[in-house]
Amino acid sequence: MKVKNRHSIQEDETVVQERRFTGVTLIAAACGASEMLLNQLLTSVFHVMVFAVGIDELRSTRNAERLKRELRVCYPLLDHLLECVDTTGSDRAVTCSDLLGLVEVMLCQENHLLQSLVDTWAECVDSLYGFLLIRGRVAVATSSWWQLDPEEKKLLALIVSVQGTCAACDVPVFLPCKSPAVPFRLVVCGLVGGIQICALCGPTPSLTEVEHVSIQCWKGAVDTLRAAEQCFPRNFPPSIQLDTGVMGLLLVDRQAGKFLLSQNQRTDAGKKESRSLSGAHRVDILRTFYHQVAATFMNQSSDNSEGAAAYEQPSTSAALETYWCSEYHKCHALRHGATLLCVLYASAVPVHTMSPHQLWGLSTLLFSGHEGSFRRMKHPAHDADNAPPFGAEAKTE
């Protein structure tokens, strides 16, 4: 499928236009957003349309009014995607759609046990694609689910969040890259609180059968699920300690199409910058910083047609670190291949100490024993077993 792209960049506005088919043209306009970000937005919007009605309906424009009616189910998803390019900095609740084309994950100490339970449950419902959502974040998933396109994983997690908490639901979905013409059944069962178990199924089993299997598989794991839910909103285990100078962090794995976003609840409440930055404001700062860093460190994929992954690839730039400084905070980013770590610091943290902080923190997070969430990698100069708390200043003899 050939995509024709046009763009116009003015002093305070960027406009991007894409023509997918004879009768489908997408246009995005925004203030303060880069062309790269708007191109990614249009790609995600098109995938939402395919996700809802299938590629054949979009190619056929014989009944435009019927297509418009069918696409109304997309509106909640599109609203979430538009939040990704919202530069107003409004104090809103954090959603799992804060970064385009990436699914949000969380790290739990119970990951190993949860992984075994999800694999067993998915086998019982005859599905290769099972995943567990905790407060809209993917905790664990089957290996086949992780092999899906990043856009598909994003939309599957997002539509479950949009549906809200319910005992069970059964939604037909088209996978934009894997199966754009033949729908799967997305089956969702609520477990406890804000936790849902989900799978992509064929014509069988029925929703009633899936509910019965879910009760049998998960009835003995209620305490484990509730313990895992306690990681929210920190989104990683309390065993990984952050210094009080760290106000938040964003860890992105572009190759796997996932990210982890966390706020440090141990920040010094007496500091002026800690009092002035709300949780949502911290998230907005990290997100804005990430978009600037991604434009510098990463290159937008030039081929988004025929199911190509719509995410940035590691650039050939030799730059590995960058930072921002303001009156109330500092931001620092460290890149390692396709993995990017962005950290929000209190303004009192000296710039020259931020680089060791990042290296210790990156090593600690990736070697914390949660293999199911981020790829393992190790900086040759650091040993994770002896790492100080993330953000603690490196000591010298």
N, C-alpha and C positions, 0 to 999 in steps of 0.2 A: 504494500500500500504506500503510494507516494504522498508525501506531505509537502505542501507549498507553504512557506513561511515568509511573512513580511513583518517589518517592525519599524517603529518611529520613536526616536528618543529626543525629547525636548528638555528644556531646562528643569522643569518640575514635574514631568509626566513621561511615562513610558507606555507605549501601545504596541501590542504584539497581535498578529493575526495569523491563523492557520486554517488552511482549507484541506479537509480530510477527504471528503467525497464531493460529488457534483453539487449536492444540496446541503452539505454540512460545513459551515464555516464558524470557527471559534475566534472570538476577539477578547483580549484582556487589556485593561488600562488601569494603571495605578500610579500613585505618587510615592516616590521613595523606594520603589521596588526595581530591581535590576532586570534586564532582559532575560538573563538566565533563569531567574526565579519565575517570571511570567511564562516562559516557554515550558518550564516544568509544571506550572499550574494548568496550562492548556492540555498538556499530555495527561495529567491526572483527571481533568474534567472529562476528556474523551474516554478514558478508561472507566470512569463512573458510568457514563452512558452505555458503554458496551456491557458493563457489569450488570446493569439493570434490565436491558432489553435485548442484548445480543447484537452481533455484528450485522446479521442479515437484515434486521429491522432498520438499522441506520443506513445501510446501502440502498434499501428500497424506499423511495420518497413518494410512492403512489398515494399515500394517505398521510399527509403531513399533520393534520389535526389529531388523528389517532396517535401518532408518534409523540406529539406534545403531551397528550394526556398520559401516555404510558411513562413518559420521562418525569412526571411529577413526583414519583417515588424517589427520584434522585435529589430532590431539593434539600433534605436534611444533610445528605452527604456533601453536597456542594457548599452549603453554608459552613460546614466544618473545614472544608478545603480552603475557602476564602479567608478563614482566620489565619491561615499560614502566611498570607501576604498583608495582613492587617498591621500597619505601621503606626497606628494611633497610640499604642501603648496603654490601652484602657485596662483597668483593673478587673479582669475577667477570670473566670475559672479556667484552669489548665485542662486542655483536652488532649487526647492521643493523636490529634491531627496537627500538632504544632509544627511538624516538619513534613514537608511534602515527600511522598515516595518512600517514607521510612516508617516502620512499625515500632511502637514504643514497647520496651520490655522492662522487667524488673528482676532483680536478683534476690533469691530467698535461700536461707539456709536449708530449707526443705526441698530444694530443687531435685535432688537425686530421687527421693521418695516419690515426689509428684511426677517425675518423668516416668517412673515405672508404672504408676497408676494410669497415666494418660495413654501410654503404649498399650496396656492391657485393655483399657476401655475402648480405644480405637479399634483394636482387633475384634472385640466383641460386637461392635456395631458395623463391622466389615468396611472400615475406612482406613485409607492410608494417610489421611490429612486430618489429624486431630490437634487441638490446641486448647490450653487452659488460660482464661483471662481472669486477672485479679484487678479490679477497679479500672478496667479498660486497657491494662497492660498485659502483654503476653509473658506468662511466667515460664511455661515449658510447652513444647510441641513435638510432634513426631518428626522424624528425620525427613520424610517426604514433604511435610508442610514447609519446612525450612528451605526446601529446594524450589518452591514456587517463586515466581517473579516478585520482586519487592513491592511493586504496585498492587499485586494481588493479595499479598499478605496484609498490606496496609488497609485495603478496602474490606477484607474479611473481618479484621479486628474492628474497623470503624463502624461497619453496619451493625455489628452486635452492640456496640456502645450506643448507637443511635436508637436501636430498638428499646433500650432501657432494660431494667430488671423485669424478668418474667419467668414463670415456671418452666415454660418450654415454647419453642417456636420453630417453624419449618419454612425457610425462605428459598425460592429458586434464584440462583445466581449464575451468571456467565463469567468465567475467568478470562479476562481480556487477552492474555497471552497463551495460556494452556488450552482453553476450550471456549473460544469466543462465539461459537455457533450452537453448541450443545450445553444445556444448563446442568449444573449440579444442584443438589439440595443441601443448603446450609442448615444443619440441625443444631439447635442451641438448647441446653438444659441448665437452669439455675441450680446451683448447689447450696451455698450458704452465703448470706450477706451479698457482697458485690462480686461474687465469684461465679463464673460460667464455664462450662465445658462444651466445646463446639467441635463439629466435624463436617467434612464434605462427604455426602453419601450419594449413592445412586437411587434407583426406584425403591429399594428396600434397605434397611428395615423401616417400618412405619414409625411415626413419632411416638406412639404409645409404647412400642417395643423399646425404643431408645430410652425413654423415661424409665422404664422398668430396669433396663440394664444399668443405667446411671445410678439408680438407688442401690442396686446390688454391689456395684463396684466401689462406690464412694461412701457408703454408710459407715464404714470403719475409719474414715479419714477426716472426719469433721474437725477434730482438734488440730490436725496437721494443717488443714485449710485455713482455719482461723489464725493459727500461728503465722502462716505465710502472709496473710492479709495485714498483719501488724507491721510489715515492712513499708506499707504505704503511709505517708507520701515520700518517705525517704528513698524507697525503691531499691535499697540494697541493705544487706544485713548489718545489725549493730556491731558486729565483730570488726567491721572496717571503720575505724575511727577517723574523723575529720577534725582538723584544728579549728578553733573558733574563728580564725581569720578567713576561713573559706565559707562563703555564703551560698554557694550553689555550684553545680557542675553539670556538664552535658557531655556524654560519651557517645560518639557516633561511629558505627561500623558501616561504611558505605557499601562495601562489597557484599555483606550479608543483608543489607537493607534494614538496619534496626538502630535504635538509639535508646539511651538511658538518660533520664532527666531527674535531677535530685536537688532538693533544698536542704541545707545543713541546719538542723534544728538546735545545734549546740552553739550557734553564734552568740557572741557576747551581747546580751540585750542592753548593756549599758552604753554601747558605742552608738554615736549619733547616726552613722551610716546604717547600722543594723536596724535602728528604730524607723528610719525614713524609708527603707526599701521593703515594701510588702512582698509576700510570696509571689504574687502574680507579676509584680514589677521586676523581681529578680529573673523570673522566667523570660519575660520580654527582653530584658537586657541580654541574657544568654542567647536567645533566639536571634536577635538582631546581630550580635557579635558573630554568631555562627554563619549567618548568611554572608557577612562581609568576608569572613575567613574562607568560606567555601569558594567564593568567587576568586580568591587569591590563590588558594592551595589546590583547588580541584578544577577540572575542566568538564563542562557539560557534554554528555554523550551526544555526538553529532547525528546518530541514527536512532530514532525512536520508532521506526516503522517495523511492521511484521514482528511485533512482540519484543523488540530489543529493550533491554533494561533501561528504564528512564531514571538513571541516577548518575552522579558525577563519578568519573574515574580519577585515580590519582594522577596528578599533573607531573610534568617533568621538571617542575621548579625545584631548586635545591633548598628553598626555604622550608624550615621545619618548625619555626616558632614565630609568634607575633603577639603583641599585647596592646591594650588600650588603657589609658589612665584618665580618670575624671575626679571631681572633688569628693565624691561619695563612694567610689568603688574603682577597682582595677579588674581588667579581664586579660587572661593569658590563654593562648592556644598552643598545643603541641601536636604535630602530625607524625604518624608512623605508618607509612604506606597508605592504606585506605581507611585507617582508623584515626579519628580526630578527637582530642580531649580539650574542651573549653571549660575554664574555671573562673568563677566570679569571686574576687577577693574583696575584703574590706580595704578602704583606702590607706589604712595604716600599714599594710603589709609592704615592705620594701620591694622595689622592682627586681633588684638583683637576687632576691631569694625565691622568686616565683618559679624559675626554671627547675631548681632541685625539687621544689614542691611537686611540680607536675610529674617529674620522672618517678619519684617515689609513689605518687598516687596512681599513675598509670600501671606501674608494676604490681602494686597491691591489688587494684581492682581486677586485673586480668588473671592474677594468680591466686584468687581468693577461694578456688575450689568449685566455682560455678561454671563448669565447662559448657553447659547447655546454653549459655546466653551469649558469651563473647569468645572469639577465638583467642587461644593462648599465644602470647608473645612476650619476650623478655628483653629488657635492655641489658646489654652485656655488663654494664657497670653497676648493676643493682641486684640484690638478692631479696626477693619478696618476703622470705621468711624472717629477715632481719629489718624490714622496712619500718620506719617510724610512722606515727599517725599521718594521714594524708593532709599536707599543709604544714606540718611541723618543720621547722627550719633544720636543715642538715647540719650535723655537728662535725667539727673537725678536731683532731687531736691537738 
